[in-house]
Amino acid sequence: MSNVIQNQYTPDYVSPPGETLEEILEEREMSQAELAERMGRPKKTISEIINGKAAITPETALQLERVLGIPASFWNNRERDYREALAQQEEQARLSEQVAWLEQIPVKDMIKQKWIQFYQDQVEQLREVLNFFAVASPEQWKEFWGGGIHVNFRKSPAFQSDPGAVAAWLRRGEIEASEIECAAYDTNKFKETLQQIRDLTVEPPEIFQPEVVRLCAAAGVAVVFVPQLPKTRTCGATRWLTSHKALIQLSLRYKTDDHLWFAFFHEAGHILLHGKRDVFLEGKNVQGADDQDKEEEANKFAADILIPPDQLKRFLASGQHRSKAGIRHFASEIGIAPGIVVGRLQHDGHLPPSHCNELKCRLEWVSDE
């Protein structure tokens, strides 16, 4: 009989469960006073439940089951759904007053990259963005992404990054890294891996990209390639997601292989040389002498692993660095892409910035469309 009674009531989840209880009492011609007496509860309690001023507790639900023959699970679910509906209404009202915060986030660009879905309704769009960042509110976003993450960074003073774009780019890296299964980080294995990856600089992206991801994952480092958003102006980032899993995140900001590979080994240098608490975001101003030292250490690590100093010295002494043929021969001899040699020579002032750029490999994101 209880199943029949239960099925007669399809609750309106926005209304308090007391309304359902009142309807049942009217149908059975039972007064609130009689119900209170049968349950052993004060009349005031029953009145407060019916008027939505008091919640139906699990204990009350069991008593209603005994007296009315309607399962306690029905009342518990009814109360839960009602409270959830109230919370949703309150959130709707709160978020509707915060939609202006979306102006600080590159929503259109994130939609274009298919990082989030588009919603016509601004409150729903706000929810989508908050879900993306895994925060409960714009206030928590400001607390966590705006000031909660300590960032060591370097950047050309000619530009100013957009905090919302940078945060979105970093968060996308987190999301993609979470999908990469990694072994526990092993320093020695990662060092060995870097030597293997150096050999991949001569390969095209369709070869080196999956291999870099695979090799680094086996050493406890997740590597993700994430297109930068407008105004992000960053080429790479390094941070530790857990004590056993590091993240290297790369963009194609400069779009040539010399920049990409230097950025990768620079970030790898941070992992090997520096602590696990800092976030290194390449493309921002360095804050303090300690940060500057760490950046210079990572720069030297990348430069030396790509082109060992003694070999570079010998090459420069030969005078062959001024010709394309000499650069190609040297690059082949030490086993790296010639574009990396060109980039190093240009950086160190041995070649003008306009020379030998055709030896660099230009990289582009492949569209899914």
N, C-alpha and C positions, 0 to 999 in steps of 0.2 A: 504493500500500500504506500509505503514511503516514496518509492520510485515514481508512482503515479502523481503524488502530491508535488514532488520535486519538479517534475516535468511540466507542471501547470504554470510554473513561475519562470519567466524569462526576464531576468533583472535588467533594468535600465541602469547601466553602470555609473551614470552621472548622479543619480539620485541616491540618497542614503539608504542603507539596508533597512532602517527603521520603517520606511514607507512600505516595504514589502511585508514586514511583520505586522504593520497596522492593517493592511489589506487582508491578511490571513485571519487576524482576530475578528475583523468585521464579517468575513465570510462565515466564520464559525460561531459568530455571535458570542464571542468570549471577551470579557472586559479586560482592561489592563490590570485591574486589581486582582482578578481571578488568576491571570497569568503570573502575576507577581507572587501570589500565594502558592500556586502550584510549583513554582521554581524556587521558592524560598528566598526571593530577592525583594528589596524595598520597592514600593510603588514608584518612588522617585527615579530609581534606576531604569525601570521599564519606560517611564515617560521620557527620560533623557535619550534612551536608545531610539525610540520612535521619532523623536524630534531632531535626531541627528546630532545631539550634544554629547553623547557618549558612544564609545565604540563597542562592538560585539567582540568580547574576548573569547579565546578558545574555551574557557570554562563556561561562559554564557552560552556559546554555541552547543556544547554538550547538553546543557540543561534544556535548551530549546528543542533539541532532538528528542529528549525524554518526554517532554510535555506535548510537543506538536507532531512528533513523528517525522520531521523533516531532518535529513542528515546534517550533522554538525559541519561536514565539509561544505555543504551549500552555504551556510551562514559565514563560515570562515572565508570562502571564496568571494562571497558577496561583499564582505567587509574589506577584503584585500583590494578587490577591483575598485571599490568606491574610493578608498584612500589613494590608490594609484591615479584614479581620474582626477581627484582633487589636486594631487601633486602636479599632474600634467597641466591642469588649468592654471595653476600658480606659475609654473615654468613658462607657459605660453605668454602670460601677462608680463613676466619679468624679461623674457627674451625680446618681446616686442618693443621694449624700451631700450634695447641694446643693439639693434640692427645697424646702427650707424658705425659700430665697431668694424663691420665688414669692409669699410672704406680703407682700413689699415692693412687689409689682406689682399693679395693679388688673386682674387676669386676668379676673374675671367681667364687669367693665364693658367690657373690650376685646373679649371674646367677644360680648357683647350688641350692640356697635357693629359686629360682623363684621370687626374688624381682625385677629383671629386665629381659628383653629379650636379647638374644644374637644376635649380628649383625656382619656379616663378614666385612662389611665396617667400618673402624675405626671412621670416622666422624659420621656415624649413631649411633655407639656405644657411642660416646661422647655425642651426643644429648640425648640418652636414659638415661645416667647417670645424666646429668644435669636436665632432667625432673624428675628423681627420687628424687633428692635433692631440686627440686623446686627453682633453681637458673638459671640465664641467661648465666653465663660464668664461667670458672675456676677461674677468678679473683674474681667474686662475691662469689664463694664457699669459697675461702680463707678468704675473708672479713667476711662472715657470720659464716661459720662453723669453720674456723681456728682461728678467734679472736673475732668474734662478740658475741659469747655466753660465758658468765662468768660461769666458772665451779668450784664448790667447790668439792673436791674429795679426796679420800684416796686410797693408793695402796701399795702393797708390793714392796720394793725397788729392789727386785730381778728381776723384770720384767719391760718392757717398752712397753706401748701400742702403737698401730699403729693409728695415728690420723684419717686416712682415714677409717679404720675399725670401730673405735669408732663412727665417724660421721655417717657412714652408719647404724650402729646399732641403734643409737638415732633417725635417720630419719625414719627408719622402725617403730619404736615405735610410732612416730608422726602419720604416715600413718594409722596404725592399730587403734590408739586411736581416730582418726577422724571418724572412722566407729562405734564408741560406743556412743550411745545417753545417755547423762548424765543429771541428774537434776542439778540445781544450787548448788554449794558447800554449805554444811551445817555442821559446825563444830560439833555440838552436835550429829547430826545423824551419822556422820562419827565415832565418839567415840563409839556410840552404835553398829555400824556395826563391829568395830574391835573386840568387845566381841563375836559377833556371829561368826566371821571368826575364832577366836581362837578355837572354838568348832570344826571347820572343819579340824583341823590339823590331826585328827585321820582318816579322810576319804581318799580314793584313789584319784589320780589326776582327773579321769573322773567325780568324784563327786565335789571335792573342786574347780577345776579351773573355771567351768562356774558359780558356786555359788559366788565365790570371785568377779568375773567380775560383776555379776548382783547386788550384795549387794553394792559394792563400787560405781557403776554407779548411784544408787539411792541416794547416798550421795554426788555426784558431783566429784567422782574420777574415772578416766578411768584406768583400770589395764590391761596391756598387757604382754604376755609371749612371748619373742622374743629370738630365739637361738642366742648365741653370735657367731660372726665370728672369725676365727683364728686371734690371736694377739689383740683381743678386751680386753680380760682379765677383764671383769666386771661382777658383779653379780646382779647389780641393779642400777636404776636411778630414780630420782624424779625431777619434774619441773612442773610449771604451764603453761598450754597451753593458758589459758585466765584467767581473774580475777575470773571466776566462775567454772573453770574446771582444776583439777590437774591430773597429770599423774604419775603412778607408773609403771615402766618397769622392768621386771625381766628376767633373763636368768637362765640356769641351770649350771652355771660355776662349782660348786662343786658337783652337781648331787646327793645330799642327802637331805632328807626332813628337817633336822635341819638347814642346810644352807639356803634353800629356805625360810623357815618360818621366820628365823631371818632376812633375807634380806627384806622380805615383811614388817614386823613390824618396822624395822629400817627406811625404806622409809616412812612408815606411820607416824613415829615420826617426820621426817622432815616436813611433811605437817602440822602437828598439832603444832609444836614448833617453826618453822622458817618462814622466809619471802617468798614472792612469786616471787622474782626476781632472785634468785639463781637456778642453776642447780646442783644437787647433784649426782655425778657419782661414785658409789662405786667400787673401784678397782684402784684408782689413789692416788698419793701423796697428802697429806693435805697441803694446802698453808696458813700458818699463824696461829696464836693462836686462832683467832676467828673461823676459819674453824675447827680446832681441837676440840674446845669446842662444836661446833654444832654436830660433829661426835660422841663425847662422850655422849652428851645428847640423840642423837638418839639411840646409843647403849644401854644406860641405859633404855630408854623407851621400846625398844624391849625386853630386858632381863627381865624387871619387869612385863610386861604384859603377857609374856609367862609363867614365873615362879615367882610368887610373892615372894619378899624377905623373908617374915616371914615364908612362907611354905618351902622355900628352906633351911632356917636355921634349921627348925625343922627336915627336912629330913636328913640333914647332921649329926645332933646331934644323930639321931637314929642309925647311922652306916649302914643303909640298902642300901646306895648308892654304896656299893662295890659289890653288887650281882645283877644279871639280874632280878631275881624275885622281889627284892626290888625296882628296877628301874621301872619295869612294874607296880607294885602295886601303887607306888607313882604317876606315869604318869596317871594311871586310876583314881586315887583319885582326882587329880586336873584337869582332863579332857583334856590332851594333848597327842600327840604322844610320845612314849617312846624314839624315836630317838632324839627328842628335848632335853630331859633330859640328854641323853648321851652326846650330843654335848656341853651342858652347863657344865657338870661335867668335860669333857675333857678340855674345854677352861679355866675353873677356876683352873685346876690342881688337881682336886679331883680324876680323872681317867686318866691313861696313854692313849695316843692317839690310842693305839692298842687294847684297851679293849672295849668290848660290842658293837662293830660297827655293829654286825649282827642285833641289835635292830633298826638301822637306816633304813629308806626306801630309796632305790636307785631309782632315777627318770631318765627317758630317754625320749627324744623327739620321738614322733611317726611319722614315715615317711609316707608321702602321696603316696609314690610309692608302 
